Each structure stands twice: as structure tokens, then as C-alpha cells.
């Protein structure tokens, strides 16, 4: 999950979850996820959220946007009937909103191919499987924070280092019930405290939902 950042800015990259990874017996993204049905869909939502907030342009293979179970077959239509299921509807709604925030928050696309557009906050927490990073837009613009919890365990009181003393709020949470999640998260603004963490002078205390990603930004108003 972290290796790609070692060379992400050497070239201009497209991040494909596509063709050869969903055909020739490799199966679909949702079909390769471990665990029970809830964990599989939650893990897919977290993975898609990671991809959309990662530096690089995005590419989804057809059917991935609503979690088609079987691998793609060029002789048949997509399994549109799966959208009768709430879990598949949730993935489609998630991809729609990921596209929206990618467009609305310049920090997610301004410097997609430049190292100044990205910085790690946490990439060594292998015991809890948490990674966190910042995306930066143009100078003086909004900074977006992304925290991913890749375990099926809620993490209470997770302290995230931030760069400024502001109030922070969630702009996206892949565990929302709207996407089929359990609705664990941070529903109110979170005040930064004068408590250093992750090498930053300020920090905020978060509740991290299970198998999910949250996106936060500062509310300077």
C-alpha cells in the first residue's frame, strides 16, 4: 500500500484497477476480498477510497464501480441487476462521491504528479494497519487529510498530527450508512489541540471506523 509512493513522482501515473486484474481467471475486486459479506464490501470501499485520494489519475474497469461479483465477460452485459442490492448500490454511491470530492477539493488533484502535493503522516503502523497522509493543493489552499483503517476494528481516540490550530471536519467517510457501512465516525467538528503528534505541532483525536477511510479538512471559518 505504501510502496507506490517510492516512485510515484518519477513519471505521470494512471492508477488502474482494470483489465488484466479482473479477467483471465483473476476474478473481480469484490470477489477477491476476504471475510464475510460485510467485511468484503467494507474492504472494497476502503480500497477505492485509498485509490481516489492517492496521487495519480484514476481508472476503474467497467463493473468495478458497483462491485460486480463475477469477472468481466466481453460477450455479456454487466450485471446491472446487482444494483437491486443495497451493498452494490452503496459502492456505486461511494464511487460517485469520491469523484465529487476529487473534483471539489483541489488538494486531491492540483499536484497529482508533484511531490509537494503529498506527505506521509503515518506509514509505519503495521500493528494496527493504519496509514495516514496529507494532500496539498496550490500554495495557501486547503489541505486534505486521509486516514485509512484496514482492520475490522473501531479505533477510538486515534491522535492524528495536523499542521494548524483549526477545527477539522469529515468531508467523506467510507463507513457511512449511505454506502452500506456501520456509520462509525466523527460527525462533529474536531478542535485541534496543542499536543504534538506524528511530528506535527497540533493534533486531533479521531474515531476510526472499521475497514474504512475518512477524509478531513480544516474549517477556517
N, CA, C and O of each residue as an XYZ file, in Angstrom:
884
protein
N       0.819     -1.205      0.000
C       0.000      0.000      0.000
C       0.859      1.264      0.000
O       0.427      2.310     -0.485
N       2.069      1.168      0.542
C       2.923      2.353      0.624
C       4.025      2.364     -0.436
O       4.619      3.410     -0.696
N       4.300      1.221     -1.045
C       5.438      1.106     -1.957
C       5.331      2.057     -3.148
O       6.341      2.589     -3.609
N       4.120      2.270     -3.643
C       3.944      3.108     -4.828
C       4.463      4.518     -4.668
O       4.821      5.162     -5.654
N       4.509      5.016     -3.427
C       4.975      6.392     -3.223
C       6.485      6.518     -3.355
O       7.009      7.631     -3.389
N       7.190      5.394     -3.430
C       8.640      5.465     -3.626
C       8.996      5.980     -5.019
O      10.064      6.559     -5.222
N       8.095      5.766     -5.972
C       8.386      6.201     -7.344
C       7.223      6.955     -7.978
O       7.220      7.175     -9.190
N       6.233      7.356     -7.178
C       5.008      7.960     -7.708
C       5.254      9.228     -8.514
O       4.474      9.552     -9.409
N       6.333      9.951     -8.206
C       6.532     11.253     -8.837
C       7.678     11.239     -9.850
O       8.144     12.290    -10.290
N       8.124     10.040    -10.211
C       9.150      9.930    -11.251
C       8.543     10.044    -12.644
O       9.215     10.445    -13.594
N       7.265      9.688    -12.757
C       6.530      9.785    -14.010
C       5.107     10.218    -13.687
O       4.745     10.369    -12.520
N       4.301     10.419    -14.729
C       2.881     10.702    -14.535
C       2.124      9.379    -14.605
O       2.138      8.706    -15.636
N       1.469      9.010    -13.517
C       0.880      7.685    -13.425
C      -0.639      7.709    -13.520
O      -1.296      8.643    -13.059
N      -1.181      6.648    -14.135
C      -2.595      6.306    -14.039
C      -2.688      5.118    -13.092
O      -1.888      4.186    -13.181
N      -3.658      5.147    -12.190
C      -3.841      4.073    -11.218
C      -4.981      3.179    -11.683
O      -6.139      3.460    -11.372
N      -4.691      2.118    -12.415
C      -5.767      1.294    -12.953
C      -6.140      0.122    -12.042
O      -5.281     -0.659    -11.633
N      -7.416      0.015    -11.735
C      -7.970     -1.222    -11.199
C      -8.764     -1.808    -12.367
O      -9.990     -1.712    -12.425
N      -8.019     -2.419    -13.295
C      -8.607     -2.637    -14.609
C      -8.155     -3.928    -15.254
O      -7.598     -4.814    -14.607
N      -8.399     -4.005    -16.491
C      -8.351     -5.106    -17.438
C      -7.727     -6.410    -16.940
O      -8.455     -7.306    -16.514
N      -6.397     -6.540    -16.980
C      -5.794     -7.829    -16.666
C      -5.986     -8.245    -15.216
O      -5.716     -9.391    -14.858
N      -6.446     -7.329    -14.384
C      -6.675     -7.678    -12.988
C      -8.091     -8.180    -12.729
O      -8.384     -8.609    -11.613
N      -8.971     -8.140    -13.716
C     -10.340     -8.610    -13.497
C     -10.773     -9.629    -14.541
O     -11.954     -9.967    -14.621
N      -9.837    -10.122    -15.337
C     -10.152    -11.146    -16.343
C      -9.094    -12.249    -16.282
O      -8.171    -12.207    -15.468
N      -9.256    -13.238    -17.168
C      -8.304    -14.353    -17.273
C      -8.170    -15.126    -15.963
O      -7.081    -15.564    -15.594
N      -9.303    -15.287    -15.266
C      -9.316    -16.095    -14.059
C      -8.926    -15.385    -12.788
O      -8.907    -16.001    -11.723
N      -8.614    -14.102    -12.866
C      -8.202    -13.373    -11.658
C      -9.383    -12.929    -10.814
O      -9.226    -12.645     -9.627
N     -10.567    -12.867    -11.417
C     -11.751    -12.510    -10.647
C     -11.941    -11.015    -10.492
O     -11.126    -10.218    -10.957
N     -13.023    -10.649     -9.836
C     -13.350     -9.233     -9.631
C     -12.711     -8.730     -8.345
O     -12.209     -9.516     -7.541
N     -12.733     -7.419     -8.157
C     -12.207     -6.836     -6.926
C     -12.973     -7.332     -5.707
O     -12.368     -7.768     -4.727
N     -14.294     -7.267     -5.763
C     -15.090     -7.703     -4.617
C     -14.943     -9.207     -4.419
O     -14.985     -9.691     -3.288
N     -14.770     -9.949     -5.515
C     -14.655    -11.389     -5.417
C     -13.384    -11.851     -4.731
O     -13.326    -12.977     -4.237
N     -12.365    -11.004     -4.690
C     -11.093    -11.371     -4.065
C     -10.937    -10.825     -2.655
O      -9.909    -11.043     -2.013
N     -11.949    -10.119     -2.172
C     -11.859     -9.584     -0.815
C     -12.124    -10.668      0.220
O     -13.005    -11.503      0.011
N     -11.382    -10.682      1.340
C     -11.558    -11.707      2.376
C     -12.687    -11.365      3.338
O     -13.195    -10.244      3.358
N     -13.069    -12.367      4.139
C     -14.026    -12.137      5.210
C     -15.459    -12.409      4.793
O     -15.732    -12.943      3.718
N     -16.371    -12.020      5.687
C     -17.791    -12.190      5.387
C     -18.254    -11.084      4.441
O     -17.467    -10.234      4.024
N     -19.542    -11.113      4.112
C     -20.061    -10.167      3.112
C     -19.831     -8.725      3.547
O     -19.431     -7.891      2.734
N     -20.080     -8.418      4.831
C     -19.900     -7.033      5.282
C     -18.447     -6.608      5.155
O     -18.169     -5.508      4.677
N     -17.514     -7.456      5.572
C     -16.096     -7.114      5.511
C     -15.623     -6.960      4.068
O     -14.814     -6.081      3.770
N     -16.115     -7.799      3.185
C     -15.699     -7.726      1.786
C     -16.088     -6.380      1.175
O     -15.273     -5.738      0.511
N     -17.321     -5.957      1.398
C     -17.765     -4.685      0.830
C     -17.078     -3.512      1.513
O     -16.718     -2.537      0.855
N     -16.892     -3.599      2.834
C     -16.211     -2.519      3.548
C     -14.767     -2.391      3.079
O     -14.267     -1.280      2.898
N     -14.097     -3.519      2.884
C     -12.712     -3.508      2.432
C     -12.607     -2.915      1.031
O     -11.672     -2.170      0.736
N     -13.563     -3.245      0.172
C     -13.565     -2.670     -1.172
C     -13.783     -1.163     -1.122
O     -13.119     -0.416     -1.840
N     -14.701     -0.717     -0.287
C     -14.937      0.722     -0.172
C     -13.689      1.438      0.333
O     -13.352      2.523     -0.143
N     -13.006      0.828      1.296
C     -11.771      1.438      1.812
C     -10.694      1.486      0.736
O      -9.972      2.476      0.615
N     -10.590      0.425     -0.036
C      -9.574      0.355     -1.091
C      -9.830      1.393     -2.179
O      -8.902      2.063     -2.633
N     -11.079      1.524     -2.594
C     -11.421      2.537     -3.597
C     -11.142      3.941     -3.055
O     -10.667      4.807     -3.790
N     -11.433      4.164     -1.784
C     -11.176      5.477     -1.176
C      -9.681      5.774     -1.146
O      -9.259      6.904     -1.394
N      -8.890      4.762     -0.842
C      -7.437      4.913     -0.869
C      -6.968      5.296     -2.265
O      -6.146      6.198     -2.418
N      -7.486      4.616     -3.283
C      -7.058      4.894     -4.651
C      -7.422      6.318     -5.080
O      -6.610      7.010     -5.694
N      -8.630      6.748     -4.760
C      -9.084      8.056     -5.210
C      -8.354      9.196     -4.510
O      -8.286     10.301     -5.048
N      -7.813      8.951     -3.330
C      -7.105     10.010     -2.601
C      -5.589      9.890     -2.737
O      -4.848     10.714     -2.201
N      -5.140      8.884     -3.440
C      -3.713      8.648     -3.694
C      -3.279      9.494     -4.887
O      -4.090      9.717     -5.786
N      -2.040      9.974     -4.936
C      -1.571     10.705     -6.125
C      -1.661      9.836     -7.382
O      -1.415      8.631     -7.333
N      -2.013     10.454     -8.489
C      -2.141      9.735     -9.756
C      -3.570      9.759    -10.263
O      -4.509      9.896     -9.478
N      -3.740      9.627    -11.552
C      -5.074      9.635    -12.152
C      -5.741      8.283    -11.989
O      -5.067      7.258    -11.887
N      -7.061      8.282    -11.965
C      -7.811      7.092    -11.582
C      -8.439      6.412    -12.800
O      -8.878      7.067    -13.745
N      -8.468      5.076    -12.746
C      -9.105      4.300    -13.804
C      -9.741      3.064    -13.192
O      -9.053      2.232    -12.601
N     -11.059      2.945    -13.335
C     -11.788      1.772    -12.877
C     -12.273      0.986    -14.088
O     -12.761      1.558    -15.063
N     -12.131     -0.324    -14.010
C     -12.662     -1.154    -15.082
C     -14.168     -1.302    -14.921
O     -14.686     -1.285    -13.804
N     -14.864     -1.446    -16.041
C     -16.324     -1.484    -16.009
C     -16.841     -2.592    -15.092
O     -16.371     -3.729    -15.123
N     -17.813     -2.221    -14.285
C     -18.371     -3.124    -13.288
C     -17.790     -2.896    -11.909
O     -18.433     -3.198    -10.904
N     -16.576     -2.364    -11.852
C     -15.953     -2.103    -10.561
C     -16.659     -1.017     -9.793
O     -16.588     -0.976     -8.565
N     -17.346     -0.126    -10.504
C     -17.996      0.997     -9.828
C     -19.233      0.586     -9.051
O     -19.766      1.384     -8.279
N     -19.710     -0.660     -9.241
C     -20.821     -1.129     -8.409
C     -20.557     -2.533     -7.863
O     -21.488     -3.229     -7.456
N     -19.288     -2.945     -7.854
C     -18.870     -4.200     -7.224
C     -19.477     -5.421     -7.890
O     -20.114     -6.249     -7.238
N     -19.273     -5.523     -9.199
C     -19.713     -6.737     -9.886
C     -18.947     -7.923     -9.322
O     -17.727     -7.867     -9.169
N     -19.667     -8.997     -9.012
C     -19.069    -10.151     -8.342
C     -18.218    -11.000     -9.287
O     -17.074    -11.325     -8.970
N     -18.769    -11.356    -10.435
C     -18.024    -12.215    -11.358
C     -17.079    -11.371    -12.196
O     -17.262    -10.161    -12.336
N     -16.077    -12.018    -12.745
C     -15.145    -11.262    -13.569
C     -15.804    -10.887    -14.895
O     -16.770    -11.516    -15.327
N     -15.264     -9.859    -15.524
C     -15.863     -9.279    -16.729
C     -15.834    -10.264    -17.888
O     -14.863    -10.997    -18.077
N     -16.910    -10.269    -18.658
C     -17.036    -11.122    -19.838
C     -17.431    -10.253    -21.014
O     -18.514     -9.668    -21.018
N     -16.560    -10.161    -22.022
C     -16.833     -9.251    -23.141
C     -17.994     -9.712    -24.003
O     -18.450     -8.965    -24.869
N     -18.484    -10.929    -23.787
C     -19.613    -11.439    -24.564
C     -20.961    -11.156    -23.911
O     -22.004    -11.453    -24.494
N     -20.951    -10.590    -22.719
C     -22.191    -10.365    -21.984
C     -22.241     -8.958    -21.407
O     -21.223     -8.281    -21.264
N     -23.451     -8.545    -21.082
C     -23.649     -7.255    -20.424
C     -23.127     -7.322    -18.991
O     -22.940     -8.399    -18.425
N     -22.902     -6.151    -18.430
C     -22.595     -6.096    -16.997
C     -23.799     -6.567    -16.185
O     -24.928     -6.576    -16.675
N     -23.544     -6.952    -14.957
C     -24.611     -7.473    -14.087
C     -25.360     -6.330    -13.405
O     -25.289     -6.151    -12.190
N     -26.077     -5.564    -14.224
C     -26.770     -4.391    -13.696
C     -27.809     -4.754    -12.639
O     -28.166     -3.920    -11.806
N     -28.300     -6.004    -12.668
C     -29.308     -6.417    -11.687
C     -28.763     -6.371    -10.258
O     -29.541     -6.340     -9.304
N     -27.436     -6.366    -10.099
C     -26.858     -6.296     -8.757
C     -27.198     -4.988     -8.052
O     -27.130     -4.895     -6.827
N     -27.567     -3.974     -8.841
C     -27.928     -2.695     -8.223
C     -29.260     -2.759     -7.487
O     -29.691     -1.777     -6.882
N     -29.915     -3.926     -7.542
C     -31.075     -4.138     -6.679
C     -30.651     -4.399     -5.238
O     -31.477     -4.345     -4.326
N     -29.363     -4.681     -5.029
C     -28.842     -4.956     -3.692
C     -28.311     -3.668     -3.065
O     -27.655     -2.868     -3.732
N     -28.598     -3.478     -1.790
C     -28.164     -2.263     -1.107
C     -26.647     -2.140     -1.068
O     -26.117     -1.037     -1.203
N     -25.937     -3.255     -0.884
C     -24.480     -3.194     -0.780
C     -23.865     -2.714     -2.097
O     -22.919     -1.927     -2.084
N     -24.390     -3.177     -3.221
C     -23.873     -2.740     -4.520
C     -24.252     -1.300     -4.806
O     -23.462     -0.548     -5.376
N     -25.468     -0.909     -4.410
C     -25.868      0.487     -4.530
C     -24.925      1.381     -3.720
O     -24.579      2.484     -4.141
N     -24.519      0.883     -2.556
C     -23.628      1.668     -1.702
C     -22.274      1.910     -2.353
O     -21.722      3.005     -2.247
N     -21.731      0.893     -3.027
C     -20.457      1.069     -3.723
C     -20.600      2.080     -4.848
O     -19.724      2.921     -5.044
N     -21.703      2.003     -5.589
C     -21.914      2.983     -6.666
C     -22.006      4.397     -6.102
O     -21.428      5.325     -6.668
N     -22.733      4.575     -4.986
C     -22.838      5.897     -4.359
C     -21.475      6.371     -3.868
O     -21.154      7.555     -3.965
N     -20.670      5.444     -3.339
C     -19.339      5.789     -2.866
C     -18.462      6.290     -4.006
O     -17.799      7.318     -3.867
N     -18.450      5.582     -5.126
C     -17.629      5.994     -6.269
C     -18.099      7.347     -6.800
O     -17.283      8.179     -7.196
N     -19.390      7.560     -6.805
C     -19.929      8.852     -7.237
C     -19.407      9.982     -6.348
O     -18.988     11.026     -6.848
N     -19.434      9.772     -5.032
C     -18.980     10.816     -4.113
C     -17.465     10.972     -4.129
O     -16.961     12.079     -3.942
N     -16.730      9.885     -4.350
C     -15.281     10.006     -4.487
C     -14.920     10.851     -5.706
O     -13.997     11.663     -5.648
N     -15.633     10.664     -6.791
C     -15.421     11.520     -7.961
C     -15.743     12.974     -7.647
O     -15.068     13.891     -8.115
N     -16.793     13.168     -6.843
C     -17.201     14.536     -6.497
C     -16.137     15.227     -5.648
O     -15.747     16.355     -5.949
N     -15.659     14.561     -4.582
C     -14.683     15.240     -3.726
C     -13.343     15.397     -4.447
O     -12.605     16.348     -4.191
N     -13.033     14.471     -5.341
C     -11.803     14.600     -6.133
C     -11.856     15.886     -6.966
O     -10.851     16.578     -7.128
N     -13.025     16.182     -7.479
C     -13.198     17.391     -8.288
C     -13.276     18.646     -7.421
O     -12.723     19.683     -7.787
N     -13.952     18.563     -6.283
C     -14.232     19.749     -5.477
C     -13.061     20.198     -4.616
O     -12.971     21.375     -4.267
N     -12.161     19.281     -4.266
C     -11.042     19.628     -3.390
C      -9.745     19.646     -4.196
O      -9.202     18.589     -4.516
N      -9.246     20.835     -4.524
C      -8.039     20.930     -5.352
C      -6.843     20.183     -4.780
O      -5.965     19.756     -5.529
N      -6.798     20.021     -3.460
C      -5.673     19.303     -2.856
C      -5.571     17.876     -3.384
O      -4.492     17.285     -3.361
N      -6.681     17.317     -3.860
C      -6.672     15.945     -4.360
C      -6.244     15.837     -5.815
O      -6.051     14.732     -6.323
N      -6.090     16.978     -6.497
C      -5.704     16.863     -7.913
C      -4.715     17.937     -8.393
O      -4.102     17.760     -9.446
N      -4.542     19.041     -7.656
C      -3.675     20.125     -8.131
C      -2.265     19.632     -8.469
O      -1.747     19.870     -9.561
N      -1.664     18.942     -7.501
C      -0.272     18.490     -7.648
C      -0.216     16.965     -7.687
O       0.556     16.340     -6.960
N      -1.037     16.387     -8.537
C      -1.147     14.935     -8.584
C       0.164     14.257     -8.960
O       0.397     13.113     -8.568
N       1.013     14.929     -9.704
C       2.254     14.323    -10.179
C       3.484     15.035     -9.611
O       4.582     14.910    -10.154
N       3.300     15.777     -8.521
C       4.407     16.513     -7.925
C       4.548     16.134     -6.454
O       3.543     16.002     -5.756
N       5.766     15.958     -5.975
C       5.943     15.517     -4.582
C       5.402     16.494     -3.555
O       5.038     16.087     -2.452
N       5.340     17.789     -3.897
C       4.819     18.752     -2.925
C       3.305     18.602     -2.721
O       2.731     19.272     -1.862
N       2.665     17.744     -3.491
C       1.231     17.525     -3.323
C       0.886     16.419     -2.338
O      -0.288     16.141     -2.096
N       1.917     15.785     -1.765
C       1.669     14.644     -0.887
C       2.692     14.613      0.240
O       3.859     14.944      0.031
N       2.260     14.218      1.430
C       3.200     13.937      2.518
C       2.596     12.894      3.443
O       1.407     12.937      3.760
N       3.430     11.958      3.868
C       3.001     10.947      4.821
C       2.818     11.556      6.204
O       3.587     12.421      6.621
N       1.806     11.099      6.898
C       1.673     11.370      8.323
C       2.037     10.110      9.100
O       2.801     10.159     10.063
N       1.479      8.980      8.666
C       1.777      7.697      9.306
C       1.816      6.607      8.244
O       0.828      6.376      7.547
N       2.960      5.939      8.123
C       3.068      4.822      7.175
C       3.827      3.644      7.766
O       4.280      2.764      7.033
N       3.970      3.621      9.097
C       4.729      2.554      9.757
C       3.904      1.766     10.780
O       4.436      0.881     11.450
N       2.626      2.077     10.904
C       1.803      1.447     11.938
C       1.255      0.107     11.434
O       0.054     -0.039     11.204
N       2.159     -0.867     11.267
C       1.753     -2.157     10.722
C       0.962     -2.981     11.737
O       0.208     -3.871     11.343
N       1.115     -2.708     13.018
C       0.396     -3.475     14.019
C      -1.100     -3.176     13.991
O      -1.923     -4.073     14.167
N      -1.444     -1.908     13.767
C      -2.861     -1.538     13.710
C      -3.357     -1.366     12.274
O      -4.540     -1.106     12.055
N      -2.465     -1.507     11.303
C      -2.837     -1.374      9.880
C      -3.515     -0.037      9.582
O      -4.543      0.016      8.907
N      -2.926      1.030     10.093
C      -3.431      2.378      9.841
C      -2.395      3.142      9.030
O      -1.207      3.132      9.353
N      -2.854      3.798      7.982
C      -1.996      4.722      7.255
C      -2.711      6.066      7.171
O      -3.938      6.131      7.091
N      -1.919      7.136      7.192
C      -2.475      8.486      7.136
C      -1.545      9.366      6.313
O      -0.323      9.224      6.373
N      -2.136     10.279      5.543
C      -1.348     11.173      4.699
C      -2.114     12.451      4.425
O      -3.325     12.540      4.628
N      -1.359     13.448      3.952
C      -1.942     14.738      3.582
C      -1.823     14.924      2.083
O      -0.849     14.494      1.464
N      -2.828     15.570      1.507
C      -2.762     16.011      0.126
C      -2.801     17.535      0.125
O      -3.606     18.144      0.829
N      -1.917     18.151     -0.676
C      -1.755     19.601     -0.691
C      -2.114     20.128     -2.077
O      -1.768     19.534     -3.099
N      -2.811     21.249     -2.084
C      -3.096     21.924     -3.334
C      -2.144     23.082     -3.544
O      -1.008     23.060     -3.069
N      -2.612     24.094     -4.257
C      -1.802     25.281     -4.511
C      -1.440     25.959     -3.191
O      -2.112     25.759     -2.179
N      -0.393     26.746     -3.210
C       0.092     27.423     -2.016
C      -1.029     28.220     -1.351
O      -1.699     29.030     -1.992
N      -1.217     27.975     -0.063
C      -2.253     28.673      0.682
C      -3.626     28.035      0.575
O      -4.577     28.496      1.207
N      -3.738     26.984     -0.216
C      -5.028     26.331     -0.390
C      -5.321     25.334      0.720
O      -4.540     25.169      1.657
N      -6.453     24.682      0.591
C      -6.916     23.744      1.599
C      -6.046     22.494      1.608
O      -5.634     22.003      0.558
N      -5.773     21.987      2.807
C      -5.053     20.732      2.979
C      -6.063     19.657      3.361
O      -6.918     19.876      4.220
N      -5.961     18.495      2.721
C      -6.870     17.387      2.981
C      -6.097     16.274      3.680
O      -4.994     15.914      3.268
N      -6.687     15.738      4.736
C      -6.089     14.637      5.491
C      -6.879     13.355      5.221
O      -8.110     13.360      5.202
N      -6.149     12.262      5.013
C      -6.777     10.967      4.760
C      -6.241      9.971      5.784
O      -5.031      9.850      5.974
N      -7.155      9.263      6.439
C      -6.765      8.220      7.392
C      -7.498      6.948      7.011
O      -8.722      6.943      6.876
N      -6.738      5.854      6.835
C      -7.302      4.566      6.454
C      -7.048      3.549      7.554
O      -5.916      3.385      8.009
N      -8.098      2.871      7.976
C      -8.014      1.810      8.977
C      -8.347      0.499      8.271
O      -9.508      0.237      7.956
N      -7.325     -0.323      8.024
C      -7.521     -1.545      7.254
C      -7.695     -2.773      8.142
O      -7.264     -3.869      7.786
N      -8.327     -2.585      9.295
C      -8.726     -3.710     10.144
C     -10.206     -3.563     10.466
O     -10.739     -2.454     10.438
N     -10.887     -4.689     10.777
C     -12.322     -4.625     11.113
C     -12.561     -4.251     12.567
O     -13.475     -4.774     13.206
N     -11.735     -3.339     13.095
C     -11.798     -2.925     14.499
C     -11.933     -1.406     14.557
O     -11.192     -0.691     13.882
N     -12.871     -0.913     15.358
C     -13.009      0.530     15.555
C     -11.845      1.015     16.415
O     -11.536      0.411     17.442
N     -11.205      2.098     16.000
C     -10.095      2.683     16.764
C     -10.572      3.985     17.400
O     -10.802      4.976     16.707
N     -10.716      3.975     18.713
C     -11.171      5.160     19.442
C      -9.958      5.969     19.900
O      -8.921      5.409     20.255
N     -10.105      7.284     19.885
C      -9.072      8.156     20.413
C      -7.786      8.132     19.612
O      -6.708      8.315     20.176
N      -7.874      7.911     18.313
C      -6.670      7.919     17.484
C      -6.208      9.363     17.289
O      -6.955     10.195     16.774
N      -4.985      9.651     17.699
C      -4.492     11.023     17.619
C      -3.725     11.233     16.336
O      -2.714     10.577     16.085
N      -4.215     12.155     15.526
C      -3.637     12.459     14.219
C      -2.940     13.806     14.254
O      -3.544     14.806     14.640
N      -1.683     13.844     13.857
C      -0.966     15.106     13.808
C      -1.442     15.984     12.666
O      -1.611     15.517     11.540
N      -1.658     17.273     12.966
C      -2.104     18.232     11.948
C      -1.219     19.470     12.016
O      -0.525     19.709     13.004
N      -1.263     20.243     10.949
C      -0.290     21.333     10.808
C      -0.773     22.684     11.315
O       0.021     23.615     11.448
N      -2.074     22.800     11.602
C      -2.550     24.117     12.028
C      -3.634     23.999     13.084
O      -4.344     22.995     13.128
N      -3.776     25.027     13.951
C      -4.770     25.004     15.026
C      -6.136     25.432     14.509
O      -6.511     26.601     14.611
N      -6.860     24.498     13.966
C      -8.166     24.796     13.381
C      -9.176     23.764     13.863
O      -8.837     22.850     14.615
N     -10.401     23.918     13.426
C     -11.431     22.899     13.631
C     -11.494     22.058     12.362
O     -11.534     22.590     11.253
N     -11.501     20.765     12.535
C     -11.478     19.849     11.402
C     -12.800     19.096     11.319
O     -13.434     18.812     12.335
N     -13.200     18.781     10.100
C     -14.449     18.052      9.921
C     -14.305     17.020      8.811
O     -13.505     17.179      7.889
N     -15.086     15.977      8.923
C     -15.101     14.942      7.896
C     -15.809     15.452      6.654
O     -16.905     16.006      6.735
N     -15.184     15.263      5.521
C     -15.856     15.558      4.253
C     -16.216     14.266      3.537
O     -16.938     14.279      2.540
N     -15.703     13.139      4.054
C     -16.012     11.831      3.451
C     -15.686     10.750      4.469
O     -14.703     10.841      5.204
N     -16.535      9.721      4.497
C     -16.329      8.573      5.378
C     -16.900      7.344      4.671
O     -18.109      7.253      4.455
N     -16.028      6.401      4.312
C     -16.486      5.242      3.541
C     -17.340      4.290      4.372
O     -17.922      3.348      3.834
N     -17.419      4.534      5.693
C     -18.249      3.700      6.567
C     -19.642      4.272      6.760
O     -20.411      3.755      7.570
N     -19.980      5.318      6.040
C     -21.321      5.902      6.139
C     -22.386      4.863      5.772
O     -22.171      4.018      4.903
N     -23.525      4.938      6.442
C     -24.631      4.038      6.099
C     -25.104      4.281      4.669
O     -25.677      3.387      4.048
N     -24.874      5.466      4.149
C     -25.246      5.777      2.771
C     -24.523      4.862      1.793
O     -25.023      4.597      0.700
N     -23.338      4.377      2.187
C     -22.565      3.488      1.328
C     -22.675      2.024      1.752
O     -22.059      1.148      1.146
N     -23.460      1.769      2.794
C     -23.602      0.411      3.293
C     -22.759      0.112      4.507
O     -22.622     -1.050      4.887
N     -22.182      1.142      5.136
C     -21.326      0.959      6.295
C     -22.070      0.992      7.605
O     -23.301      0.999      7.640
N     -21.298      1.013      8.702
C     -21.875      0.957     10.047
C     -22.040      2.331     10.680
O     -22.536      2.445     11.801
N     -21.626      3.376      9.967
C     -21.832      4.764     10.385
C     -21.025      5.154     11.623
O     -21.474      5.966     12.433
N     -19.838      4.575     11.765
C     -18.912      4.997     12.808
C     -18.070      6.132     12.248
O     -17.612      6.059     11.107
N     -17.862      7.174     13.032
C     -17.054      8.269     12.517
C     -17.037      9.458     13.444
O     -17.208      9.330     14.656
N     -16.827     10.617     12.853
C     -16.676     11.863     13.596
C     -17.657     12.876     13.013
O     -17.336     13.610     12.078
N     -18.847     12.900     13.581
C     -19.911     13.678     12.984
C     -19.876     15.158     13.281
O     -20.608     15.930     12.662
N     -19.038     15.572     14.218
C     -18.977     16.991     14.579
C     -17.571     17.505     14.327
O     -16.628     16.731     14.162
N     -17.448     18.834     14.301
C     -16.126     19.420     14.126
C     -15.209     19.027     15.288
O     -15.644     18.908     16.433
N     -13.943     18.833     14.962
C     -12.962     18.386     15.940
C     -11.929     19.481     16.127
O     -11.271     19.894     15.171
N     -11.787     19.948     17.350
C     -10.866     21.033     17.654
C      -9.451     20.492     17.804
O      -9.216     19.548     18.558
N      -8.498     21.100     17.074
C      -7.098     20.716     17.225
C      -6.578     21.157     18.588
O      -6.922     22.231     19.083
N      -5.745     20.312     19.182
C      -5.160     20.608     20.486
C      -3.665     20.846     20.343
O      -3.017     20.347     19.424
N      -3.143     21.621     21.277
C      -1.711     21.907     21.311
C      -0.985     20.693     21.893
O      -0.396     20.751     22.973
N      -1.047     19.602     21.146
C      -0.474     18.327     21.582
C       0.210     17.699     20.365
O      -0.473     17.180     19.482
N       1.527     17.734     20.301
C       2.234     17.245     19.117
C       1.974     15.758     18.859
O       1.820     14.966     19.789
N       1.930     15.404     17.576
C       1.789     14.006     17.157
C       2.279     13.878     15.728
O       2.122     14.804     14.932
N       2.868     12.749     15.397
C       3.347     12.493     14.028
C       4.270     13.601     13.519
O       4.290     13.897     12.324
N       5.026     14.205     14.418
C       5.937     15.262     14.008
C       5.268     16.584     13.704
O       5.912     17.494     13.182
N       3.977     16.712     14.022
C       3.226     17.942     13.799
C       2.970     18.640     15.133
O       2.875     17.977     16.166
N       2.857     19.973     15.125
C       2.715     20.706     16.390
C       1.335     20.584     17.024
O       1.179     20.832     18.219
N       0.335     20.207     16.236
C      -1.033     20.105     16.716
C      -1.555     18.701     16.421
O      -0.948     17.949     15.660
N      -2.689     18.359     17.034
C      -3.273     17.047     16.749
C      -4.761     17.074     17.036
O      -5.262     17.936     17.757
N      -5.456     16.103     16.452
C      -6.888     15.920     16.686
C      -7.127     14.460     17.069
O      -6.399     13.566     16.637
N      -8.142     14.238     17.874
C      -8.499     12.892     18.314
C      -9.665     12.385     17.472
O     -10.712     13.027     17.387
N      -9.466     11.217     16.849
C     -10.443     10.683     15.910
C     -10.966      9.328     16.365
O     -10.297      8.593     17.092
N     -12.169      9.020     15.923
C     -12.681      7.656     15.960
C     -12.590      7.108     14.553
O     -13.215      7.634     13.632
N     -11.812      6.051     14.385
C     -11.612      5.485     13.058
C     -12.552      4.308     12.858
O     -12.491      3.341     13.617
N     -13.421      4.366     11.853
C     -14.340      3.262     11.600
C     -13.602      2.028     11.092
O     -12.474      2.136     10.612
N     -14.228      0.859     11.193
C     -13.567     -0.383     10.779
C     -13.518     -0.523      9.265
O     -14.483     -0.202      8.571
N     -12.384     -1.005      8.757
C     -12.214     -1.225      7.319
C     -12.749     -0.028      6.541
O     -13.664     -0.163      5.729
N     -12.179      1.128      6.794
C     -12.737      2.350      6.210
C     -11.675      3.425      6.082
O     -10.603      3.351      6.684
N     -12.003      4.418      5.287
C     -11.165      5.599      5.118
C     -11.992      6.841      5.410
O     -13.164      6.917      5.043
N     -11.379      7.807      6.069
C     -12.030      9.094      6.314
C     -11.163     10.193      5.721
O      -9.936     10.106      5.721
N     -11.818     11.220      5.220
C     -11.143     12.381      4.649
C     -11.577     13.596      5.447
O     -12.769     13.816      5.658
N     -10.599     14.390      5.892
C     -10.890     15.539      6.736
C     -10.201     16.770      6.184
O      -9.176     16.674      5.509
N     -10.772     17.925      6.476
C     -10.096     19.179      6.159
C     -10.419     20.203      7.239
O     -11.355     20.031      8.019
N      -9.634     21.263      7.268
C      -9.792     22.293      8.285
C     -10.932     23.218      7.926
O     -11.107     23.597      6.768
N     -11.701     23.575      8.932
C     -12.763     24.568      8.790
C     -12.223     25.878      9.348
O     -12.163     26.063     10.563
N     -11.830     26.784      8.461
C     -11.197     28.010      8.911
C     -12.175     29.156      9.131
O     -11.771     30.260      9.497
N     -13.446     28.899      8.912
C     -14.435     29.959      9.065
C     -14.750     30.189     10.539
O     -15.567     31.049     10.868
